[in-house]
């Protein structure tokens, strides 16, 4: 069982899932729970959350630089142009998660983004953020794996043909992109301005 809070050598209390990993601390402090906007950044987040399914987030975080390199910076237009040779190239790259279904889903999802005008994907994704401030979870155990909003987001994306966008994955995206703020009480980020 993970403690709700952990205090690092810098004296700051953080959400307990951070543990003692320096990259997790940086991610927690600088990214997780902070509002993220833009079609490209949200496409990257969607893609990486899809690759994370069944794995730990730290695995994805450590491989993120290579993912960015081989997926053309997650520029949707460039990824949408990937073909069979690119899929084989990616399947041979040990620097990423070599899962054919997830690679093909990322390319397919990029192709679906061509149907959106600039900024519309961002608008769609943020339309599922809770409109009223919901209470901060009292503990890590109180953080839900799925919410009505993440379920609705998942259904809307699947209806449009997106893959690897289940409600649990979408809730993780909502947390990481700041649509919800699940820093637990006592965490130094819980009271910090976004």
N, C-alpha and C positions, 0 to 999 in steps of 0.2 A: 504494500500500500504506500502510495506517495504522500508525503506530508503536503499540506496545503501551501505552506511557504517554506522557502529555503533561503538562508542568508549566506551570500558568497563572501569571499575574502575582501571584497570592496565594501562590505558592510551593508549592502543593499538587500532588502528582502524582495524576493521574486516568487512568482507562481512555482509551486513545487515540481511541476513537470520539467522545468529547466534543468534540474540536477546540477552537475558541476562541469558541464561542457561549455567551453568558451564560445563556440559558435551559436549554441542554443541561447546563451545569455545575450549575445549581440542581437540575435533575431528577436528574442522576447522584448528587449529594450527598444530596438529601433524600428521594428516592422509589425510584429503581431499586435493586432487590435488597433492599428492606426489606419485611418481612412485611405483607401487606395482607389484611384480613379483612372479612367482611360481604357479604351478598348484593348490596346496591346498589353498593358500590365494585367488587366483582368483575364485576358486570354492566357497569358503565361501562368497566372495563378490557377485558372481552371485546368490547364494542362498538367501542371505539377501536382495539383491535388488528385487528379485522375491517376497519375503515375504512382502516387503515394498509396492508393487503395491496397490494403493488405500489408503494408510496410510501415516502418516508423518514419516520422517526418524528418528526423535528423539524417536519415539515409538520403532523402531527396535533397535536403539542404546542402549536404556535402557534395552532391553531384550536380547541383544547380549550375555552377559555372560551365560545366561541360554540356549540360542540357541546352543552355543558352547558345553555346557555340554551335552545336550540331543542328539545332532547330532554328537557325537564322535569327537569333535574338527574339524568337517568338513573334516575329512580324507576320501577322496572319496571311497577308498576300503571298509572301515568300513560302510559308509553310503549305499553303493551299496548292502551290505549284509542284510540291513533292510528288514523285511518281514511284514506280516499283523499284528502280535502282536506289532511290533514297531510302526506301524501307529496308532494303537489304544492307545498305551502308549502315543504317542505324542499328539493325539487328546484330551487326558485327562490332559495335562500339561498346567495349567493356566499361566505358566511363559513364554510361547511363543505365537505366533499367531496360533490359532487352526483352520487352514483352510485346509481341507483334500486335495483339489486340489493342494495347494502349497506344502504340505508335500509330497504328492505322486510325484510331479514334482521334488522336491529336490532329492528324492531317485532315480527316473528315470534318472535325469541328472547325478547323480553320476555313475550310471551304464554305461551311455554313455561315461564317461571319461575313462572307462577301454579300450576303443578303441584307446586311445591316448598313444603314447610312452611318457616317462618322459620328461617333458618340452614342449611337442608339444601343449598342451592346452594353455600355456602361449604364445607360439609363435603365435598361431592362434589369440588369443585375441588381442595381441599387433600389429598384422598385420593390424588392422583397425585404429590404431592411426594415426592422420594426419601426413603426412611426412614432411610438411613444417610448420613452426611456423605460426599459424593463429593469427590474431590480438586478443588481449585481449578484451573481451566484455567491452564496455564503461560504462555499467550500468547493474544492475540485469535484467532489462527489456530486455536488448539485448542478454541475455543468451538464446540460443535456446533450446527448449524441445527435438528436434530431429535434427540430422545432416545426411548428406549422408553416413557418416562413421558408425553412430549408426544404420542406416537402413540396411546397408550392413552387419554389424555384426549380427543383428537380423535375417536377411534372411539366412545367413550362418549357424547359430546355429539351427534355426528352420528346415532347410534342413537336418541337422544331427539328428533331433528328440528332441532337447532341448525344454523345455516348460518354460513359464513365462519369455520370453526373447524378449519382444516387443521393438521397436526402442526407445521409451522414457525410458524404464527401462535400456536399454543398454547405452543410453547416460548418465544416472545417474551413471552407473558403470564406464564409461569412465572418468567422472569427479572425482569420489571418488578414482579411482585407478591411477590417474595421467596421463592417456592417453591424456587428455586435461587439461588445467589449466584455470579455469574460475574465479579465484580471481579477483575482480574488482579493477580498479585503485584506489590507496589510501589505500587499505588493506595492512597491514604489511606483509602478505604472498605473495602479488603480486610481490614484488621485492626481496623476500628472495630466496636464492639458494635452489634448491630441494635436 
